[in-house]
């Protein structure tokens, strides 16, 4: 099951469980669409892989399987 991490690792913007602009790589590194396109060149800085839109977990399942609350932020990635 996906962690649904709460923020962009690049700019630290909040990415709620229903964020339509959340992007993930195969390792679930999580970034906002803006940073993926403008700062990262659509390549994950952690694994070198590509990104896909993060699925949105149906609201009715968030209580059973809540999103992660652990924030990951890598200062210095944001170049925009």
BAPA-936793 format. One line per 2 residues: number of its first residue (from 1); for each residue x, y, z of N, C-alpha, C. Coordinates in Angstrom, 2 decimals. Layout:
NUM	X:Y:Z:X:Y:Z:X:Y:Z  ...
END
This chain:
1	0.85:-1.17:0.00:0.00:0.00:0.00:0.90:1.25:0.00  0.50:2.24:-0.75:1.27:3.48:-0.83:1.24:4.24:0.50
3	2.36:4.89:0.82:2.44:5.70:2.04:1.60:6.97:1.96  1.43:7.52:0.77:0.79:8.84:0.59:1.49:9.86:1.47
5	2.74:10.09:1.16:3.55:11.04:1.94:2.97:12.44:1.85  3.13:13.23:2.92:2.38:14.48:3.06:2.97:15.72:2.41
7	4.15:15.61:1.76:4.77:16.83:1.24:5.70:16.53:0.07  6.05:17.60:-0.63:7.03:17.52:-1.71:8.42:17.51:-1.08
9	9.24:16.56:-1.50:10.60:16.46:-0.96:11.49:17.60:-1.42  11.08:18.32:-2.46:11.88:19.39:-3.02:11.55:20.76:-2.41
11	10.27:21.14:-2.43:9.89:22.48:-1.95:9.10:22.45:-0.65  8.78:21.27:-0.14:8.08:21.07:1.12:6.62:21.52:1.11
13	6.04:21.75:-0.06:4.62:22.12:-0.12:3.79:20.92:0.36  2.70:21.19:1.03:1.81:20.14:1.49:1.16:19.43:0.30
15	1.10:18.11:0.37:0.45:17.28:-0.64:-0.50:16.34:0.09  -1.72:16.79:0.29:-2.71:15.99:0.99:-3.01:14.70:0.24
17	-3.72:13.82:0.90:-4.05:12.51:0.31:-4.83:12.66:-1.00  -5.49:13.81:-1.18:-6.28:14.03:-2.40:-5.60:14.99:-3.38
19	-4.30:15.22:-3.21:-3.58:16.16:-4.08:-3.45:15.62:-5.49  -4.03:16.33:-6.43:-3.99:15.91:-7.84:-2.62:16.15:-8.47
21	-1.78:16.98:-7.85:-0.46:17.28:-8.43:0.68:16.52:-7.75  0.37:15.50:-6.96:1.41:14.70:-6.32:1.95:13.68:-7.32
23	3.27:13.58:-7.39:3.94:12.67:-8.30:4.83:11.74:-7.47  4.96:10.47:-7.91:5.81:9.52:-7.20:6.67:8.74:-8.20
25	7.81:8.25:-7.71:8.63:7.34:-8.49:8.34:5.93:-7.98  9.05:4.96:-8.48:8.80:3.58:-8.10:9.11:3.30:-6.63
27	9.92:4.15:-6.00:10.24:4.01:-4.58:9.37:4.90:-3.69  8.37:5.51:-4.27:7.44:6.40:-3.58:8.06:7.73:-3.15
29	9.21:8.08:-3.72:9.71:9.44:-3.51:8.59:10.34:-4.00  8.28:11.38:-3.26:7.09:12.18:-3.54:7.46:13.64:-3.79
31	6.97:14.16:-4.91:7.24:15.54:-5.30:5.99:16.14:-5.90  5.89:17.47:-5.89:4.77:18.12:-6.56:5.08:18.19:-8.07
33	4.05:18.30:-8.87:4.21:18.32:-10.32:5.09:19.48:-10.77  4.99:20.62:-10.11:5.80:21.79:-10.47:7.29:21.47:-10.32
35	7.68:20.90:-9.20:9.09:20.58:-8.99:9.57:19.49:-9.93  8.74:18.49:-10.19:9.11:17.43:-11.12:9.46:18.03:-12.48
37	8.63:18.94:-12.94:8.84:19.53:-14.27:9.93:20.59:-14.28  9.92:21.51:-13.33:10.79:22.69:-13.39:12.11:22.56:-12.63
39	12.17:21.71:-11.64:13.40:21.60:-10.84:14.15:20.30:-11.06  13.41:19.23:-11.33:14.03:17.91:-11.38:14.18:17.35:-12.79
41	13.65:18.04:-13.77:13.75:17.56:-15.15:13.08:16.21:-15.36  12.06:15.94:-14.55:11.26:14.72:-14.64:12.06:13.45:-14.35
43	13.15:13.59:-13.58:13.97:12.46:-13.16:14.11:12.51:-11.64  13.82:11.39:-10.98:13.93:11.35:-9.52:15.39:11.52:-9.10
45	15.68:12.49:-8.22:17.06:12.71:-7.79:17.57:11.61:-6.86  16.67:10.78:-6.35:17.06:9.72:-5.42:17.41:8.42:-6.14
47	16.62:8.05:-7.14:16.83:6.75:-7.80:17.10:6.86:-9.29  16.88:8.03:-9.89:17.10:8.21:-11.32:15.94:7.75:-12.17
49	14.84:7.34:-11.54:13.68:6.86:-12.28:12.75:7.98:-12.70  11.68:7.59:-13.38:10.69:8.56:-13.83:9.57:8.68:-12.80
51	8.61:9.54:-13.08:7.50:9.81:-12.17:6.17:9.46:-12.81  5.22:9.16:-11.95:3.82:8.95:-12.34:2.96:9.73:-11.37
53	1.76:10.06:-11.79:0.82:10.71:-10.88:0.52:9.76:-9.73  0.51:10.30:-8.51:0.18:9.46:-7.36:-1.32:9.22:-7.32
55	-1.76:7.98:-7.18:-3.19:7.71:-7.10:-3.81:8.38:-5.88  -5.08:8.68:-5.97:-5.81:9.27:-4.85:-6.60:8.16:-4.16
57	-6.33:7.98:-2.88:-7.04:6.96:-2.11:-8.46:7.45:-1.84  -9.46:6.62:-2.09:-10.84:7.03:-1.84:-11.04:7.47:-0.38
59	-11.78:8.55:-0.20:-11.99:9.13:1.13:-12.48:8.10:2.14  -13.32:7.18:1.70:-13.86:6.18:2.61:-12.82:5.21:3.15
61	-11.65:5.17:2.55:-10.60:4.25:3.00:-9.49:4.95:3.79  -9.54:6.27:3.89:-8.49:7.00:4.60:-8.48:6.72:6.10
63	-9.62:6.43:6.68:-9.64:6.12:8.11:-9.00:4.76:8.36  -9.33:3.80:7.52:-8.77:2.45:7.64:-7.27:2.44:7.33
65	-6.88:3.13:6.29:-5.49:3.19:5.84:-5.08:4.65:5.68  -4.74:5.33:6.79:-4.42:6.76:6.73:-3.11:7.04:6.01
67	-2.99:8.25:5.47:-1.73:8.64:4.82:-0.62:8.80:5.86  0.60:8.76:5.39:1.75:8.97:6.26:1.76:10.39:6.80
69	2.33:10.57:7.97:2.52:11.92:8.54:4.00:12.29:8.57  4.86:11.36:8.13:6.30:11.61:8.13:6.69:12.45:6.92
71	7.21:13.64:7.20:7.63:14.55:6.14:9.08:14.25:5.75  9.34:14.26:4.43:10.70:14.11:3.91:10.98:15.38:3.12
73	12.08:16.06:3.46:12.45:17.30:2.77:13.95:17.30:2.56  14.36:17.59:1.34:15.77:17.62:0.99:16.16:19.05:0.62
75	16.63:19.78:1.60:17.03:21.17:1.37:18.07:21.23:0.25  17.91:22.18:-0.62:18.87:22.37:-1.71:18.44:21.81:-3.04
77	17.38:21.00:-3.08:16.89:20.49:-4.36:16.18:21.56:-5.16  15.43:22.41:-4.49:14.59:23.40:-5.16:15.43:24.47:-5.82
79	15.27:24.63:-7.14:16.07:25.59:-7.89:15.21:26.61:-8.62  13.95:26.68:-8.34:13.05:27.55:-9.09:12.63:28.74:-8.28
END
